[in-house]
Amino acid sequence: MQGDAVCERIEWLVKSRLERVATDASGWDTLYKDPRDGRMWELTYPRSEMHGGGPPSLTVVARDEASRRYEVPAVEV
């Protein structure tokens, strides 16, 4: 499977712009922070029926939700 422009953009953002904050217990979902505006982003692979979870998804997540999902103190997110 080859990634499209969206997959490439997500990969670039994760490697170049966003800061990793935490990974969930499964090891599949990762929480990132944009240092420029403080927004929290969640990297997931929602197509579990596909090899490797399918294409990645990067979505904004509220701070309180990020704190709950990743068991990170709200101060750190």
C-alpha positions in Angstrom: 0.0 0.0 0.0 1.3 3.4 -0.9 0.4 6.6 1.0 -1.3 9.5 -0.7 -0.6 13.2 -0.2 -2.6 13.3 3.0 -0.5 10.4 4.5 2.6 12.2 3.4 1.5 15.5 5.0 0.6 13.7 8.3 4.1 12.1 8.3 5.7 15.4 7.7 3.7 17.1 10.5 4.6 14.4 13.0 8.3 14.5 12.1 8.8 18.2 11.6 6.2 20.3 13.4 4.5 18.5 16.2 6.0 17.4 19.6 5.2 13.9 20.9 3.5 14.0 24.3 2.4 10.5 25.0 1.4 7.1 23.5 -1.7 5.2 24.7 -1.5 1.8 26.4 -2.0 -0.1 23.1 1.0 1.7 21.5 -1.1 2.6 18.4 -2.5 6.0 19.3 -0.1 8.9 19.9 -0.8 12.4 21.3 1.1 15.4 19.9 1.2 19.1 20.7 1.7 21.9 18.2 4.2 24.2 19.8 3.1 27.1 17.7 -0.5 27.3 19.0 -0.8 24.7 21.8 -3.4 22.6 20.0 -3.3 18.9 20.8 -3.4 16.4 18.0 -4.1 12.7 18.1 -2.5 10.3 15.6 -4.6 7.1 15.1 -4.9 4.3 12.7 -8.7 3.8 12.6 -8.9 1.0 10.0 -8.0 -1.9 12.2 -9.2 -4.4 9.6 -6.4 -3.3 7.3 -2.7 -4.2 7.5 -0.9 -1.8 9.9 -4.2 -0.1 10.8 -4.6 1.4 7.4 -3.9 5.0 6.6 -3.2 7.4 9.5 -5.6 9.9 10.8 -4.5 13.1 12.6 -7.2 15.0 14.4 -7.5 17.8 16.9 -8.4 16.7 20.4 -9.5 18.9 23.4 -7.0 19.1 26.2 -9.3 17.5 28.8 -10.0 14.6 26.5 -6.3 14.2 25.7 -5.5 14.2 29.4 -8.2 11.5 30.1 -7.3 9.3 27.1 -3.5 9.4 27.6 -3.5 9.6 31.4 -1.3 12.7 31.3 -1.8 15.5 33.8 -3.7 18.4 32.2 -0.7 20.7 33.0 1.5 18.7 30.6 -1.0 18.8 27.6 
